[in-house]
Amino acid sequence: MPDRPDPSANRLLEPKDRISEILFGVIMALTITNSVGIAQHGEGDLKVLLLGALGCNLAWGMIDAAMYLMTQFSDRGHAVTLLQEVRNQADPMAARGVIADALPPVLVSILKPDDLEEMRLRLNQLPEPSARSQLTRSDWAAAAGVFLLVFLSTLPIVVPFLLINEPRVALRTSNAVAVAMLFLSGAALGRYSGNHPWKVGLSMVIIGIALVGVAIAFGG
């Protein structure tokens, strides 16, 4: 039976991951711009604000990319451990139980014992995996994508401060751009998850503003 191509094999990041990274960057940028604006009553040093927003998302983009690589490394090692656990089971039924525990409950609910047995046999036919988990070029490329999404999502929010001389107007315009980005990202997430885009978009705006308010209140 020939292997079926994986439609997600060429994706560096899943849609939900891309949307999540953009949302993260927008919320971080909103927190910085509004923190400076509130602290200095909208008349703060423009250079300080811009460097603060860009620097914060630059740092968090690097951190998020590093966490992505760590997660990939950990997941790949866990997959090897599961494979060895399946192979080490002397009882085929116990091996099928290991496979079932590793699968989503919805998927397990439609599988028959013969399906799990076929999976067990296929897993036993796989070549021996490397003893060490290794990061691939795709992992590093995806991590770069994570960094860029977090960092570049800052740019639309800081552009008003470059184009508008009045700090208060620039801050309000920047906030409007950020709210629009929150809504559009939420709507995209809603479409991806099969929910109503408008409802998820509005919910994301409310949640994003609430998170920014909490961050500012706690000195973020």
Backbone as numpy.savetxt, mean C-alpha at the origin, in Angstrom:
# Nx Ny Nz CAx CAy CAz Cx Cy Cz
-1.04 -31.13 -17.57 -1.89 -29.94 -17.57 -1.01 -28.70 -17.57
-1.05 -27.82 -18.59 -0.14 -26.69 -18.68 -0.45 -25.64 -17.63
0.59 -24.95 -17.21 0.41 -23.89 -16.22 -0.29 -22.71 -16.87
-1.20 -22.11 -16.13 -1.90 -20.94 -16.62 -1.11 -19.69 -16.27
-1.03 -18.73 -17.20 -0.29 -17.51 -16.89 -0.96 -16.73 -15.77
-0.18 -16.18 -14.92 -0.68 -15.36 -13.83 -0.87 -13.94 -14.33
-2.13 -13.43 -14.36 -2.36 -12.10 -14.91 -1.70 -11.01 -14.11
-1.35 -11.30 -12.86 -0.72 -10.28 -12.02 0.79 -10.39 -11.99
1.34 -11.32 -12.80 2.78 -11.58 -12.72 3.60 -10.36 -13.10
3.08 -9.55 -14.04 3.83 -8.40 -14.51 3.53 -7.12 -13.74
2.68 -7.21 -12.72 2.36 -6.04 -11.92 3.42 -5.82 -10.85
3.92 -4.60 -10.78 4.84 -4.29 -9.70 4.08 -4.13 -8.40
2.91 -3.48 -8.47 2.07 -3.29 -7.30 0.62 -3.54 -7.68
-0.12 -4.15 -6.77 -1.55 -4.32 -7.00 -2.25 -2.97 -6.93
-3.42 -2.82 -7.60 -4.14 -1.54 -7.55 -4.39 -1.03 -6.14
-4.78 -1.91 -5.23 -5.04 -1.47 -3.86 -3.78 -0.94 -3.19
-2.63 -1.52 -3.54 -1.37 -1.05 -2.96 -1.02 0.34 -3.51
-1.22 0.53 -4.81 -0.92 1.83 -5.41 -1.82 2.91 -4.81
-3.11 2.61 -4.68 -4.04 3.58 -4.12 -3.69 3.89 -2.66
-3.35 2.86 -1.91 -3.01 3.04 -0.50 -1.78 3.93 -0.33
-0.79 3.74 -1.18 0.42 4.56 -1.08 0.12 6.02 -1.39
-0.73 6.27 -2.39 -1.10 7.64 -2.73 -1.86 8.27 -1.57
-2.80 7.53 -0.98 -3.55 8.05 0.17 -2.62 8.38 1.32
-1.66 7.52 1.56 -0.70 7.75 2.64 0.07 9.04 2.40
0.56 9.22 1.17 1.32 10.42 0.85 0.50 11.68 0.99
-0.76 11.64 0.54 -1.64 12.81 0.64 -1.88 13.19 2.09
-2.18 12.20 2.91 -2.45 12.47 4.33 -1.22 13.04 5.03
-0.04 12.49 4.72 1.18 13.02 5.32 1.43 14.46 4.89
1.24 14.75 3.60 1.46 16.11 3.11 0.46 17.08 3.72
-0.79 16.65 3.84 -1.82 17.50 4.47 -1.45 17.83 5.91
-0.95 16.84 6.61 -0.57 17.04 8.01 0.52 18.10 8.13
1.54 18.02 7.27 2.64 18.97 7.34 2.20 20.38 6.96
1.50 20.52 5.83 1.12 21.86 5.37 0.19 22.55 6.36
-0.73 21.80 6.93 -1.67 22.42 7.87 -1.05 22.65 9.23
-0.09 21.81 9.61 0.62 22.05 10.87 1.37 23.37 10.83
2.09 23.60 9.74 2.84 24.85 9.59 1.90 26.04 9.47
0.81 25.85 8.69 -0.13 26.93 8.50 -0.80 27.35 9.79
-1.19 26.36 10.62 -1.83 26.66 11.89 -0.85 27.29 12.87
0.35 26.74 12.90 1.34 27.24 13.86 1.72 28.69 13.58
1.71 29.08 12.31 2.14 30.43 11.97 1.00 31.25 11.37
-0.26 30.82 11.64 -1.45 31.59 11.28 -1.52 31.88 9.78
-1.06 30.94 8.98 -1.15 31.10 7.53 -0.12 32.05 6.94
0.76 32.58 7.76 1.74 33.54 7.26 3.16 33.00 7.38
3.29 31.68 7.48 4.58 31.07 7.73 5.52 31.17 6.56
6.75 30.84 6.83 7.78 30.85 5.80 7.46 29.79 4.76
7.29 30.19 3.52 6.94 29.27 2.45 7.99 28.19 2.26
9.26 28.58 2.36 10.34 27.63 2.17 10.31 26.54 3.22
10.02 26.93 4.48 9.95 25.96 5.57 8.83 24.96 5.30
7.68 25.48 4.86 6.54 24.61 4.61 6.82 23.62 3.48
7.37 24.11 2.38 7.63 23.25 1.25 8.67 22.19 1.58
9.74 22.60 2.23 10.78 21.64 2.60 10.25 20.63 3.61
9.39 21.10 4.51 8.82 20.19 5.49 7.95 19.13 4.84
7.07 19.54 3.93 6.18 18.58 3.26 6.96 17.61 2.38
7.89 18.16 1.58 8.67 17.29 0.70 9.60 16.38 1.49
10.24 16.93 2.51 11.16 16.13 3.31 10.46 15.03 4.06
9.29 15.33 4.60 8.54 14.31 5.34 8.15 13.15 4.43
7.60 13.46 3.26 7.19 12.39 2.37 8.38 11.68 1.74
9.50 12.38 1.59 10.72 11.73 1.12 11.16 10.67 2.12
11.18 11.05 3.39 11.58 10.11 4.44 10.61 8.95 4.55
9.31 9.25 4.56 8.33 8.19 4.72 8.24 7.31 3.48
8.53 7.88 2.32 8.59 7.05 1.12 9.69 6.01 1.23
10.85 6.43 1.75 11.96 5.49 1.94 11.62 4.44 2.99
10.99 4.87 4.08 10.60 3.93 5.13 9.59 2.92 4.61
8.59 3.42 3.89 7.55 2.54 3.35 8.13 1.55 2.35
9.08 2.01 1.53 9.73 1.11 0.58 10.52 0.02 1.31
11.21 0.41 2.37 11.97 -0.57 3.15 11.03 -1.59 3.80
9.90 -1.11 4.32 8.93 -2.03 4.93 8.34 -2.98 3.89
8.15 -2.48 2.67 7.65 -3.34 1.59 8.64 -4.48 1.32
9.92 -4.14 1.24 10.93 -5.17 0.99 10.99 -6.18 2.13
10.86 -5.70 3.35 10.87 -6.61 4.50 9.67 -7.55 4.46
8.52 -7.02 4.06 7.31 -7.84 3.98 7.45 -8.90 2.89
7.98 -8.50 1.73 8.19 -9.45 0.65 9.15 -10.56 1.07
10.23 -10.16 1.73 11.23 -11.12 2.21 10.60 -12.10 3.19
9.79 -11.57 4.10 9.15 -12.41 5.11 8.12 -13.35 4.48
7.30 -12.82 3.56 6.26 -13.64 2.93 6.88 -14.76 2.10
7.98 -14.45 1.41 8.62 -15.47 0.59 9.21 -16.58 1.48
9.79 -16.21 2.58 10.31 -17.20 3.51 9.20 -18.04 4.11
8.06 -17.40 4.41 6.92 -18.14 4.97 6.38 -19.14 3.96
6.37 -18.75 2.68 5.89 -19.66 1.64 6.77 -20.91 1.55
8.08 -20.73 1.68 9.00 -21.87 1.66 8.76 -22.76 2.88
8.52 -22.14 4.01 8.24 -22.91 5.23 6.98 -23.74 5.08
5.93 -23.14 4.50 4.69 -23.88 4.27 4.90 -25.05 3.33
5.69 -24.83 2.27 5.96 -25.90 1.31 6.68 -27.06 2.00
7.66 -26.75 2.81 8.38 -27.80 3.53 7.45 -28.53 4.51
6.55 -27.76 5.13 5.62 -28.38 6.09 4.69 -29.35 5.38
4.22 -28.98 4.18 3.37 -29.88 3.41 4.13 -31.15 3.04
5.37 -30.99 2.60 6.16 -32.13 2.17 6.57 -33.04 3.33
6.68 -32.46 4.50 7.14 -33.24 5.65 6.02 -34.03 6.33
4.79 -33.79 5.94 3.67 -34.52 6.53 3.61 -35.94 5.98
3.70 -36.91 6.86 3.61 -38.31 6.43 2.18 -38.68 6.03
1.21 -38.05 6.66 -0.19 -38.33 6.38 -0.70 -37.33 5.33
-1.17 -37.82 4.17 -1.68 -36.90 3.14 -2.81 -36.00 3.64
-3.65 -36.53 4.54 -4.75 -35.72 5.07 -4.21 -34.54 5.87
-3.15 -34.77 6.65 -2.55 -33.68 7.42 -1.94 -32.65 6.48
-1.34 -33.11 5.39 -0.76 -32.19 4.41 -1.84 -31.33 3.77
-2.99 -31.97 3.47 -4.10 -31.21 2.90 -4.62 -30.18 3.89
-4.56 -30.52 5.17 -4.98 -29.56 6.20 -4.07 -28.34 6.25
-2.77 -28.56 6.06 -1.82 -27.44 6.03 -2.14 -26.52 4.85
-2.43 -27.13 3.70 -2.76 -26.34 2.50 -4.04 -25.55 2.73
-5.06 -26.20 3.30 -6.34 -25.53 3.54 -6.18 -24.35 4.49
-5.35 -24.52 5.51 -5.14 -23.45 6.49 -4.46 -22.24 5.86
-3.68 -22.47 4.80 -2.95 -21.38 4.15 -3.79 -20.63 3.13
-4.96 -21.18 2.76 -5.81 -20.58 1.74 -6.90 -19.71 2.37
-7.42 -18.74 1.63 -8.54 -17.94 2.13 -9.75 -18.82 2.40
-10.51 -18.57 3.48 -11.66 -19.41 3.83 -12.69 -19.53 2.71
-12.92 -18.44 1.96 -13.90 -18.50 0.86 -13.46 -19.51 -0.19
-12.17 -19.53 -0.50 -11.66 -20.47 -1.49 -11.74 -21.90 -0.98
-11.41 -22.09 0.29 -11.44 -23.44 0.88 -12.86 -24.00 0.86
-13.85 -23.11 1.04 -15.24 -23.56 1.13 -15.74 -24.20 -0.17
-15.11 -23.91 -1.31 -15.57 -24.48 -2.58 -14.66 -25.60 -3.08
-13.59 -25.87 -2.34 -12.66 -26.92 -2.76 -13.10 -28.28 -2.21
-12.91 -29.29 -3.01 -13.18 -30.66 -2.59 -11.87 -31.32 -2.15
-11.96 -32.40 -1.39 -10.74 -33.11 -0.98 -9.84 -33.47 -2.16
-10.45 -33.82 -3.29 -9.64 -34.15 -4.48 -8.86 -32.94 -4.97
-9.46 -31.74 -4.84 -8.76 -30.52 -5.25 -7.54 -30.28 -4.39
-7.71 -30.45 -3.08 -6.60 -30.26 -2.16 -5.52 -31.32 -2.38
-5.95 -32.53 -2.72 -4.99 -33.59 -2.98 -4.17 -33.29 -4.23
-4.82 -32.75 -5.26 -4.10 -32.38 -6.47 -3.09 -31.27 -6.17
-3.47 -30.32 -5.32 -2.53 -29.28 -4.91 -1.34 -29.89 -4.20
-1.61 -30.85 -3.30 -0.52 -31.50 -2.56 0.45 -32.18 -3.49
-0.08 -32.90 -4.48 0.77 -33.61 -5.42 1.59 -32.62 -6.26
0.97 -31.53 -6.68 1.69 -30.53 -7.47 2.80 -29.87 -6.66
2.51 -29.60 -5.39 3.52 -28.99 -4.52 4.70 -29.94 -4.33
4.41 -31.23 -4.23 5.50 -32.20 -4.06 6.35 -32.33 -5.32
5.79 -31.95 -6.47 6.53 -32.04 -7.72 7.38 -30.80 -8.00
7.19 -29.75 -7.22 7.97 -28.54 -7.43 9.44 -28.79 -7.11
10.34 -28.09 -7.78 11.77 -28.24 -7.45 12.05 -27.75 -6.03
13.11 -28.25 -5.47 13.47 -27.87 -4.11 13.78 -26.37 -4.07
13.09 -25.63 -3.18 13.33 -24.18 -3.12 14.65 -23.86 -2.44
15.11 -22.66 -2.68 16.34 -22.20 -2.03 16.14 -22.12 -0.53
17.16 -22.46 0.21 17.06 -22.42 1.67 16.92 -21.00 2.18
17.38 -20.02 1.40 17.32 -18.63 1.82 16.32 -17.85 0.97
15.58 -16.99 1.61 14.70 -16.10 0.88 15.53 -15.03 0.20
15.17 -14.69 -1.01 15.91 -13.69 -1.76 14.95 -12.70 -2.39
15.37 -11.44 -2.41 14.59 -10.41 -3.07 14.94 -10.40 -4.55
13.94 -10.19 -5.38 14.13 -10.19 -6.83 14.18 -8.75 -7.36
14.50 -8.65 -8.65 14.50 -7.33 -9.28 13.11 -6.70 -9.23
12.09 -7.55 -9.37 10.71 -7.03 -9.31 10.40 -6.46 -7.93
10.94 -7.09 -6.89 10.74 -6.57 -5.54 11.35 -5.18 -5.39
12.57 -5.03 -5.89 13.24 -3.73 -5.79 12.54 -2.69 -6.65
12.05 -3.10 -7.82 11.32 -2.16 -8.68 10.02 -1.74 -8.02
9.32 -2.69 -7.39 8.08 -2.36 -6.70 8.35 -1.44 -5.51
9.46 -1.66 -4.80 9.82 -0.80 -3.68 10.08 0.62 -4.16
10.73 0.73 -5.34 10.94 2.06 -5.93 9.61 2.70 -6.28
8.67 1.89 -6.75 7.34 2.40 -7.04 6.64 2.90 -5.79
6.79 2.18 -4.70 6.21 2.62 -3.42 6.77 3.98 -3.03
8.10 4.11 -3.11 8.74 5.37 -2.77 8.22 6.52 -3.63
8.15 6.29 -4.93 7.73 7.35 -5.85 6.27 7.74 -5.62
5.42 6.76 -5.35 4.02 7.08 -5.12 3.83 7.95 -3.89
4.54 7.60 -2.81 4.42 8.39 -1.59 4.99 9.78 -1.79
6.15 9.87 -2.43 6.81 11.16 -2.59 6.10 12.05 -3.61
5.77 11.48 -4.78 5.18 12.28 -5.85 3.76 12.74 -5.52
3.08 12.01 -4.64 1.73 12.44 -4.25 1.76 13.75 -3.49
2.95 14.17 -3.02 3.10 15.46 -2.34 3.04 16.62 -3.33
3.52 16.42 -4.54 3.71 17.53 -5.47 2.44 18.32 -5.78
1.30 17.66 -6.10 0.11 18.46 -6.38 -0.32 19.31 -5.19
0.03 18.89 -3.98 -0.39 19.61 -2.78 0.51 20.81 -2.51
1.76 20.77 -2.93 2.66 21.90 -2.70 2.70 22.87 -3.87
2.20 22.47 -5.04 2.21 23.36 -6.20 1.50 24.69 -5.93
0.33 24.71 -5.25 -0.31 26.01 -4.98 0.59 27.00 -4.25
1.47 26.52 -3.40 2.37 27.41 -2.67 3.43 28.01 -3.59
3.67 27.35 -4.73 4.62 27.88 -5.70 3.97 28.88 -6.65
2.67 28.76 -6.84 1.97 29.59 -7.81 1.21 30.76 -7.20
0.88 30.65 -5.92 0.05 31.68 -5.26 0.88 32.38 -4.19
0.95 33.69 -4.26 1.78 34.46 -3.32 1.14 34.61 -1.95
-0.19 34.65 -1.89 -0.88 34.82 -0.61 -0.93 33.48 0.13
-0.25 33.40 1.30 -0.16 32.11 1.99 -1.51 31.50 2.35
-2.45 32.32 2.82 -3.74 31.78 3.22 -4.48 31.18 2.02
-4.48 31.90 0.92 -5.13 31.39 -0.30 -4.43 30.13 -0.79
-3.11 30.14 -0.74 -2.35 28.97 -1.17 -2.69 27.75 -0.31
-2.82 27.98 1.01 -3.13 26.87 1.91 -4.52 26.31 1.62
-5.48 27.19 1.41 -6.85 26.73 1.12 -6.88 25.98 -0.21
-6.17 26.49 -1.20 -6.12 25.82 -2.50 -5.45 24.45 -2.38
-4.37 24.41 -1.62 -3.67 23.14 -1.39 -4.59 22.13 -0.71
-5.35 22.60 0.28 -6.28 21.71 0.96 -7.35 21.18 0.01
-7.83 22.05 -0.88 -8.85 21.63 -1.85 -8.30 20.55 -2.78
-7.05 20.73 -3.22 -6.41 19.73 -4.08 -6.27 18.40 -3.33
-5.87 18.47 -2.07 -5.70 17.25 -1.27 -7.03 16.53 -1.07
-8.09 17.29 -0.79 -9.41 16.69 -0.63 -9.84 16.00 -1.91
-9.60 16.65 -3.05 -9.94 16.04 -4.34 -9.16 14.75 -4.55
-7.89 14.75 -4.18 -7.07 13.54 -4.32 -7.57 12.43 -3.40
-7.97 12.79 -2.19 -8.53 11.80 -1.26 -9.79 11.18 -1.85
-10.64 12.04 -2.41 -11.90 11.54 -2.97 -11.64 10.62 -4.16
-10.79 11.05 -5.08 -10.52 10.25 -6.28 -9.86 8.92 -5.93
-8.94 8.95 -4.96 -8.29 7.70 -4.55 -9.29 6.79 -3.87
-10.14 7.36 -3.03 -11.18 6.56 -2.38 -12.15 5.96 -3.38
-12.54 6.75 -4.39 -13.44 6.24 -5.42 -12.79 5.10 -6.19
-11.50 5.24 -6.50 -10.79 4.15 -7.19 -10.74 2.90 -6.32
-10.52 3.09 -5.02 -10.51 1.95 -4.10 -11.89 1.30 -4.03
-12.93 2.14 -4.09 -14.29 1.61 -4.08 -14.57 0.76 -5.31
-14.15 1.23 -6.49 -14.34 0.45 -7.71 -13.57 -0.87 -7.63
-12.36 -0.81 -7.11 -11.54 -2.02 -7.01 -12.19 -3.06 -6.09
-12.78 -2.58 -4.98 -13.35 -3.49 -3.99 -14.80 -3.85 -4.27
-15.38 -3.29 -5.35 -16.76 -3.61 -5.68 -17.78 -2.82 -4.90
-17.35 -1.75 -4.24 -18.26 -0.90 -3.48 -18.58 0.36 -4.28
-19.53 1.14 -3.76 -19.95 2.35 -4.46 -18.82 3.38 -4.43
-18.31 3.79 -5.61 -17.17 4.73 -5.64 -17.44 6.03 -4.90
-18.62 6.60 -5.07 -18.90 7.88 -4.43 -18.90 7.76 -2.91
-19.51 6.70 -2.40 -19.57 6.51 -0.95 -18.18 6.30 -0.37
-17.39 5.46 -1.03 -16.04 5.20 -0.53 -15.19 6.47 -0.66
-15.37 7.21 -1.76 -14.63 8.46 -1.93 -14.93 9.46 -0.84
-16.21 9.66 -0.54 -16.59 10.59 0.53 -16.11 10.10 1.90
-16.20 8.79 2.11 -15.72 8.22 3.37 -14.22 8.46 3.53
-13.48 8.33 2.42 -12.04 8.53 2.48 -11.70 9.98 2.80
-12.48 10.92 2.27 -12.27 12.33 2.59 -12.47 12.56 4.09
-13.55 12.01 4.63 -13.84 12.19 6.06 -12.76 11.55 6.92
-12.38 10.32 6.56 -11.35 9.62 7.33 -10.01 10.34 7.23
-9.65 10.79 6.02 -8.38 11.49 5.82 -8.30 12.77 6.63
-9.37 13.57 6.58 -9.39 14.82 7.34 -9.32 14.55 8.84
-10.04 13.50 9.28 -10.02 13.14 10.69 -8.61 12.72 11.13
-7.92 11.94 10.30 -6.57 11.51 10.64 -5.61 12.69 10.69
-5.77 13.62 9.76 -4.93 14.82 9.77 -5.18 15.62 11.04
-6.45 15.76 11.42 -6.78 16.49 12.65 -6.17 15.84 13.88
-6.22 14.51 13.93 -5.64 13.80 15.07 -4.12 13.99 15.10
-3.49 13.88 13.92 -2.03 14.05 13.85 -1.62 15.43 14.30
-2.35 16.47 13.86 -2.02 17.83 14.24 -2.23 18.05 15.73
-3.34 17.49 16.25 -3.65 17.65 17.68 -2.57 17.04 18.57
-1.95 15.95 18.08 -0.91 15.30 18.86 0.50 15.77 18.47
0.55 16.90 17.77 1.84 17.47 17.44 2.47 16.94 16.19
1.66 16.32 15.28 2.20 15.75 14.05 2.63 16.80 13.06
